[in-house]
Amino acid sequence: MSDFDVIIVGGGIAGASLGAAIAGTRRTLIVEAEDQCGYHTTGRSAAFWLAHYGGPAVMPLTLASRRDLEAGWPTGERSWLRQRGAITIAREYMHLREALSVNTHEAPLHELKCAEMEKRIPGLRAGWDFGVYDASCADIDVAGLHNACLAHFRRSGGTVLCSTPLTSARRLGDRWAIEVGTERLTAGIIVNAAGAWADGVARRCGVRPLGIQPYRRTITQLRVGRSDVRDLPLINDALERFYFKGESDNRVWVSPHDETPNDPCDAAPEELDVATAIDRFESVVDWPVERVERSWAGLRSFAPDRVPVYGFDADAPGFFWCVGQGGFGIQTSPAAAKLCAALLLEDEPGVPVKQAVFSPRRFSPSGK
Ligand SMILES: Cc1cc2nc3c(=O)[nH]c(=O)nc-3n(C[C@H](O)[C@H](O)[C@H](O)COP(=O)(O)OP(=O)(O)OC[C@H]3O[C@@H](n4cnc5c(N)ncnc54)[C@H](O)[C@@H]3O)c2cc1C
């Protein structure tokens, strides 16, 4: 029977980036239920970095991750970011109040006049008169980042086992006895990085779940009768009913900003959500929709307070939570991984965030 210091359950960006952050310091195993690590939410994202996305508790993690993403953390082979910019648009000025309230010097916002809106968004329909420009928004090379995390983890002696779900675990003394796939293992620490399955994994380990809820989000790729759309800014609705961005010269990714509670599964798009996405897109720009090329859906998982959960369980020794990354798990991954690594290794966190904000202790009935 093999023995590890740490077993990370889930090989998406949460598990892979944490693996990269602790690589070489502990004997670590990542177990992934699917035959490839990015199969679920990580492989289905819209792939952007937007400073204010996720709210004020998440923003410090997003900002702290920026430099690492630019520098190609953890391997440094190339930058994972490509500058795009974003415009939050509205029909009424008062709808921009929330967008304007998150202005910071790290990601300064700039109000756009009606004429500037038309210049920056060719084919904009009448009525969308108000906008806020955020130059710092960037696309993330998600596959590059995710693969680099796994490669760095492996090169530093870590092991990744795919098609190997954790089925059960129990605490015996100061170690976990664990069943994964057909194997039995032991480890000092289990990290729960199982995304939408986080509560189920906790139950399999005899640990009280936290109420992590997955919600479905849809994206559809449209071919449009307009060229030169690839580098236009991400267009974000101030009332959160859609966003879209150029994907190639004449292709866009559009999301209807759906958020439907969904049990953990291989999520698939609903026809109605795709139709809603197209309808909302057509209400913003006059770019003719020629074809729906493909559509997909993924599960964004949130804790009850919509703040991610990083740290040891208050009541289950050796059980570490790395869950609830919602719609910001890629853009926050370097800083979140460094925070989790510091908590796991009992080091000083090298990131400027208040770790208590993310602690699972906030959900403990014992209040410890
Ligand atoms: C449509 C959409 C758009 C998004 N856009 C963005 C964006 O632009 N920017 C951004 O930062 N974020 C975005 N996100 C959010 C981001 O994708 C997630 O926060 C992130 O991918 C979560 O990563 P994860 O590793 O927690 O989950 P996952 O990638 O789902 O990984 C969890 C893994 O755990 C595995 N697992 C589950 N149970 C077990 C078990 N028992 N044993 C072993 N393995 C198990 C699963 O198979 C899965 O591979 C978006 C999400 C969606 C759905």
The ligand as a Tripos MOL2 file, in Angstrom:
@<TRIPOS>MOLECULE
LIG
   53    58     1     0     0
SMALL
NO_CHARGES

@<TRIPOS>ATOM
      1 C1        -19.1530   28.7280  -18.5470 C.3       1 LIG1
      2 C2        -18.1100   29.0670  -17.5320 C.ar      1 LIG1
      3 C3        -17.3250   30.2080  -17.7200 C.ar      1 LIG1
      4 C4        -16.3060   30.5030  -16.8180 C.ar      1 LIG1
      5 N1        -15.4940   31.5790  -17.0850 N.ar      1 LIG1
      6 C5        -14.4550   31.8490  -16.2530 C.ar      1 LIG1
      7 C6        -13.5590   32.9140  -16.5590 C.ar      1 LIG1
      8 O1        -13.6900   33.5890  -17.5840 O.2       1 LIG1
      9 N2        -12.5260   33.1530  -15.6770 N.ar      1 LIG1
     10 C7        -12.3520   32.4170  -14.5390 C.ar      1 LIG1
     11 O2        -11.4220   32.6850  -13.7600 O.2       1 LIG1
     12 N3        -13.2060   31.3990  -14.2330 N.ar      1 LIG1
     13 C8        -14.2390   31.0960  -15.0630 C.ar      1 LIG1
     14 N4        -15.0940   30.0680  -14.7660 N.ar      1 LIG1
     15 C9        -14.9250   29.3710  -13.4960 C.3       1 LIG1
     16 C10       -13.7950   28.3760  -13.5210 C.3       1 LIG1
     17 O3        -13.8720   27.6050  -14.7120 O.3       1 LIG1
     18 C11       -13.8980   27.4760  -12.2640 C.3       1 LIG1
     19 O4        -13.8960   28.2990  -11.1050 O.3       1 LIG1
     20 C12       -12.7560   26.4960  -12.1590 C.3       1 LIG1
     21 O5        -12.5670   25.8010  -13.3600 O.3       1 LIG1
     22 C13       -13.0190   25.5020  -11.0250 C.3       1 LIG1
     23 O6        -11.9470   24.6080  -11.0190 O.3       1 LIG1
     24 P1        -12.0030   23.2940  -10.1320 P.3       1 LIG1
     25 O7        -10.6690   22.6350  -10.2600 O.co2     1 LIG1
     26 O8        -12.4960   23.6330   -8.7800 O.co2     1 LIG1
     27 O9        -13.1560   22.3980  -10.7930 O.3       1 LIG1
     28 P2        -13.0970   21.2960  -11.9620 P.3       1 LIG1
     29 O10       -12.3610   21.7880  -13.1320 O.co2     1 LIG1
     30 O11       -14.4950   20.8430  -12.1840 O.co2     1 LIG1
     31 O12       -12.2300   20.1510  -11.3270 O.3       1 LIG1
     32 C14       -12.7220   19.3060  -10.3070 C.3       1 LIG1
     33 C15       -12.3070   17.9030  -10.6780 C.3       1 LIG1
     34 O13       -12.6090   17.0120   -9.5920 O.3       1 LIG1
     35 C16       -12.8510   15.7550  -10.1640 C.3       1 LIG1
     36 N5        -13.5240   14.8880   -9.1880 N.ar      1 LIG1
     37 C17       -14.7900   14.9970   -8.7100 C.ar      1 LIG1
     38 N6        -15.0550   13.9970   -7.8390 N.ar      1 LIG1
     39 C18       -13.9130   13.2450   -7.7470 C.ar      1 LIG1
     40 C19       -13.5560   12.0790   -7.0030 C.ar      1 LIG1
     41 N7        -14.4250   11.4670   -6.1610 N.pl3     1 LIG1
     42 N8        -12.3090   11.5770   -7.1600 N.ar      1 LIG1
     43 C20       -11.4070   12.1750   -8.0120 C.ar      1 LIG1
     44 N9        -11.7080   13.3020   -8.7320 N.ar      1 LIG1
     45 C21       -12.9440   13.8240   -8.5990 C.ar      1 LIG1
     46 C22       -13.7170   16.0760  -11.3670 C.3       1 LIG1
     47 O14       -13.7110   15.0120  -12.3100 O.3       1 LIG1
     48 C23       -13.0720   17.3640  -11.8810 C.3       1 LIG1
     49 O15       -12.1560   17.1200  -12.9370 O.3       1 LIG1
     50 C24       -16.1050   29.7170  -15.6550 C.ar      1 LIG1
     51 C25       -16.9040   28.5880  -15.4540 C.ar      1 LIG1
     52 C26       -17.8910   28.2600  -16.3890 C.ar      1 LIG1
     53 C27       -18.7190   27.0370  -16.1850 C.3       1 LIG1
@<TRIPOS>BOND
     1     1     2 1
     2     2     3 ar
     3     2    52 ar
     4     3     4 ar
     5     4     5 ar
     6     4    50 ar
     7     5     6 ar
     8     6     7 ar
     9     6    13 1
    10     7     8 2
    11     7     9 ar
    12     9    10 ar
    13    10    11 2
    14    10    12 ar
    15    12    13 ar
    16    13    14 ar
    17    14    15 1
    18    14    50 ar
    19    15    16 1
    20    16    17 1
    21    16    18 1
    22    18    19 1
    23    18    20 1
    24    20    21 1
    25    20    22 1
    26    22    23 1
    27    23    24 1
    28    24    25 2
    29    24    26 1
    30    24    27 1
    31    27    28 1
    32    28    29 2
    33    28    30 1
    34    28    31 1
    35    31    32 1
    36    32    33 1
    37    33    34 1
    38    33    48 1
    39    34    35 1
    40    35    36 1
    41    35    46 1
    42    36    37 ar
    43    36    45 ar
    44    37    38 ar
    45    38    39 ar
    46    39    40 ar
    47    39    45 ar
    48    40    41 1
    49    40    42 ar
    50    42    43 ar
    51    43    44 ar
    52    44    45 ar
    53    46    47 1
    54    46    48 1
    55    48    49 1
    56    50    51 ar
    57    51    52 ar
    58    52    53 1
@<TRIPOS>SUBSTRUCTURE
     1 LIG1         1 GROUP 0 **** ****
